């Protein structure tokens, strides 16, 4: 019994609520699909943008459990820290398109695909965890980052990877890692927050819903080839769902939605099933103490339906010295939705974290592998610098 509610009744309530929510979502999505023609008529300032076309020098970094991670290094010769970008769940490094395009003058930029994502090798299910992602990030750093200061930038699951690394190797933070940006991410209670229930009841419901969701996705993975083929073929339904869950602006450019749809569809359903349970277990709040020795930037999106804004606010209470940027009219893919704003704050973070002089760039342990910009910004954006 939890709070007078049995675990069985709580799970049943969650299931009924989930079915009702799903039915409502389907009805809403069907209605939205009827106006797809209108949605696609939105002005798109990015029709000439080469999404997926920005590439750096490729490296294959083999992890300690023998997974090949696809890493790309952009070295413009600029003097400054090495900036490493970690992407989120079911995405790939192309989500950082605008930051990659515009930050080449701040130092060496490193982008990598998380295990089982993008061009990286597939990991066995037993090797999948947020803890393992932190180890991977550390091994990418060890392999390709030249000597000197480092800034880590993580979105969603990428932010969790940074926090996992802080838990495992806190000594890196402050000495080697001089700056950290956590964008639309959470340190704990990811599923509970989505359910809107906290405490022991929230944890119980989170576990039950996580188990149910994993079972559904695992069942789907048994028809993975068929399902992935349908997902890759594209559909109005997939477009509308992505637009609703990942973005907030009414005038979001269709090409940004399509970019996100492509990344999601390119992630096999089996990978989605492998990673899903680990968001229920995720808790790296204690690791945030290591960030006290770094410059920090926390960015939250008020209309984020994936990692609700309270996650960012909670992180700030544990990293009180950090700069905080809260964007009201933004969703989960905030670095695509407000690229200039996010990029400007990342540039300022790198400037604060900069130390030392230029060094010769080497990549020990890595193996080489043979536009108009938006001008509209939210005037209600909250920025706090402590």
C-alpha positions, -999 to 999 in steps of 0.1 A, spaced: 0 0 0 13 35 -9 -6 65 3 -37 43 8 -35 30 -28 -24 -5 -36 3 -10 -62 -22 -30 -83 -48 -3 -82 -22 23 -90 -10 4 -120 -45 -1 -132 -52 36 -128 -21 44 -147 -31 20 -175 -67 34 -177 -53 69 -177 -28 60 -203 -55 45 -226 -77 76 -222 -48 99 -229 -38 78 -259 -73 79 -273 -75 117 -268 -41 121 -285 -52 100 -315 -84 120 -319 -64 152 -317 -38 139 -342 -65 129 -367 -79 164 -365 -45 179 -369 -38 157 -399 -68 172 -416 -50 205 -416 -16 192 -427 -18 212 -459 -20 244 -439 9 234 -416 32 228 -445 23 262 -460 42 279 -431 71 300 -443 103 281 -441 136 302 -438 157 270 -440 148 257 -474 184 262 -485 200 249 -453 221 218 -457 207 197 -428 229 166 -424 254 181 -448 279 195 -422 306 169 -416 339 169 -398 369 147 -398 356 112 -388 370 90 -362 360 56 -349 365 54 -311 362 19 -297 347 18 -262 360 -4 -234 331 -28 -242 340 -29 -279 314 -6 -294 325 16 -323 314 52 -317 312 75 -347 330 108 -338 335 139 -359 360 167 -351 357 202 -366 390 219 -363 390 254 -378 423 263 -361 405 287 -338 421 292 -304 399 281 -276 385 251 -256 374 219 -271 336 218 -271 320 183 -270 283 179 -280 262 150 -267 228 145 -283 196 131 -269 175 99 -271 166 86 -306 185 116 -322 220 119 -336 247 146 -339 228 164 -367 205 179 -341 234 204 -334 233 217 -370 231 254 -361 256 253 -333 280 234 -356 275 259 -383 280 290 -361 305 281 -333 335 270 -354 354 301 -343 354 293 -306 377 263 -307 377 226 -317 342 211 -319 336 174 -313 303 157 -322 296 120 -317 267 97 -320 257 79 -288 259 41 -289 233 25 -311 224 59 -325 233 75 -358 264 61 -374 277 45 -342 277 7 -336 248 -12 -321 252 -21 -284 238 -52 -268 208 -46 -245 228 -56 -215 253 -28 -222 228 -1 -224 224 23 -194 228 60 -186 259 50 -166 274 34 -197 267 66 -217 288 85 -191 316 61 -196 313 65 -234 315 103 -231 347 100 -210 363 76 -235 354 100 -264 371 128 -244 402 107 -237 404 97 -274 399 128 -294 400 159 -271 434 177 -273 451 189 -241 435 219 -226 402 231 -213 370 213 -223 333 224 -224 306 198 -225 272 205 -240 244 180 -236 208 179 -247 182 156 -230 199 122 -227 232 139 -236 228 160 -205 223 128 -185 255 114 -200 274 145 -187 259 140 -153 268 103 -153 304 112 -162 304 137 -133 293 109 -110 321 85 -123 350 109 -128 343 141 -107 380 149 -108 377 159 -144 354 188 -135 371 220 -128 405 209 -139 400 195 -173 363 203 -179 358 240 -174 323 245 -186 290 225 -188 257 232 -206 227 212 -197 199 217 -222 163 204 -217 175 176 -195 168 161 -161 188 147 -132 160 124 -119 123 114 -118 120 117 -156 90 94 -160 74 106 -127 74 141 -140 58 131 -173 30 114 -152 27 145 -130 30 124 -98 58 128 -73 70 108 -42 67 71 -36 35 68 -56 52 85 -85 81 61 -84 57 31 -83 37 45 -112 69 53 -131 82 18 -127 48 3 -138 44 26 -168 81 21 -177 76 -16 -176 44 -14 -197 60 9 -222 91 -13 -225 69 -44 -230 49 -26 -258 81 -14 -276 98 -48 -271 67 -65 -287 69 -41 -316 107 -48 -319 98 -84 -329 84 -69 -361 113 -44 -362 121 -46 -399 85 -39 -409 79 -12 -384 112 6 -391 105 4 -428 71 21 -423 87 47 -400 114 56 -425 88 59 -453 74 90 -435 38 99 -428 16 129 -419 9 113 -386 46 111 -377 51 147 -387 22 159 -367 32 139 -336 68 152 -338 57 188 -343 34 185 -312 58 168 -289 92 183 -299 83 220 -307 62 248 -293 62 277 -318 32 279 -341 54 291 -369 80 264 -366 98 258 -399 86 225 -416 122 216 -424 131 216 -387 103 192 -380 113 170 -410 149 170 -397 137 157 -363 114 132 -379 143 118 -399 165 114 -369 137 97 -349 128 74 -378 164 65 -383 166 51 -347 156 14 -348 126 5 -327 149 -21 -309 172 7 -298 142 26 -284 132 -5 -264 167 -10 -251 171 25 -237 135 32 -224 137 14 -190 168 34 -180 150 67 -178 129 53 -149 161 44 -130 180 76 -138 191 96 -108 224 117 -109 214 145 -86 244 138 -63 268 142 -92 258 178 -98 280 188 -69 310 184 -93 297 211 -115 303 237 -88 339 237 -100 329 246 -136 311 274 -154 276 262 -159 247 270 -182 212 255 -177 186 259 -205 150 250 -200 120 251 -223 87 260 -207 66 239 -232 88 209 -231 66 178 -232 95 154 -229 116 167 -200 92 193 -183 106 226 -173 107 217 -136 137 195 -143 158 225 -154 146 245 -124 156 217 -100 190 214 -116 196 251 -110 189 246 -73 218 222 -72 240 243 -95 231 277 -81 261 295 -96 250 287 -131 235 309 -157 199 300 -163 180 306 -195 143 297 -196 124 301 -229 86 303 -226 76 295 -262 100 266 -268 97 228 -268 121 199 -263 142 206 -295 150 241 -282 184 243 -299 166 240 -333 136 261 -323 157 291 -310 191 284 -326 205 319 -323 195 323 -287 210 290 -276 241 295 -297 247 330 -282 245 316 -247 268 287 -256 293 312 -270 292 331 -238 298 299 -217 328 290 -238 342 325 -233 338 322 -195 354 288 -195 384 297 -217 418 293 -203 454 289 -215 468 291 -250 467 272 -282 480 236 -282 489 211 -309 458 190 -316 462 153 -315 437 125 -313 452 97 -292 432 64 -293 411 74 -323 412 58 -357 404 78 -388 376 63 -409 384 59 -446 213 306 -451 191 328 -438 190 327 -400 159 333 -380 156 367 -363 125 362 -342 133 357 -305 110 354 -275 110 387 -257 98 369 -226 129 349 -222 142 348 -187 179 349 -181 195 347 -147 232 349 -140 243 342 -104 
